[in-house]
């Protein structure tokens, strides 16, 4: 592979990664471990099933309740405020 082609491919790879950074939590976000600790303080939480980053700027947290139900909440990455959907 020529150096020119390799440079073009490398630049394309870096450009493809830039949009992913825009969808990341903000610089002033709390560590995810702190946010999960906030969720786990709820007596109804049996265990966390899944955590995803939402394009709207929140973490979506799915958990199982102590009575066997499924629940999904959104949590603000900066304030730790929980929003039920």
Residue pairs with C-beta under 8 A, 6 or more apart in sequence:
23 53
23 55
24 53
25 53
25 59
25 77
26 57
26 77
26 78
28 78
29 77
29 78
30 77
30 78
30 80
32 51
32 59
34 80
35 59
35 61
35 75
35 77
35 80
36 48
36 51
36 61
38 75
38 80
38 82
39 45
39 48
39 61
39 63
39 73
39 75
39 82
40 48
43 66
44 65
44 66
44 67
44 71
45 63
45 64
45 65
45 66
46 63
46 64
46 65
46 66
46 68
47 63
47 64
48 61
48 62
48 63
49 62
49 63
49 64
49 70
50 60
50 61
50 62
51 59
51 60
51 61
51 62
52 59
52 60
53 59
53 60
54 60
54 74
56 74
57 76
57 77
58 74
58 75
58 76
58 77
58 83
59 74
59 75
59 77
60 72
60 73
60 74
61 72
61 73
61 74
61 75
62 70
62 71
62 72
63 70
63 71
63 72
63 73
64 70
64 71
65 71
72 85
73 82
73 83
73 84
73 85
74 82
74 83
74 84
74 85
75 81
75 82
75 83
76 82
76 83
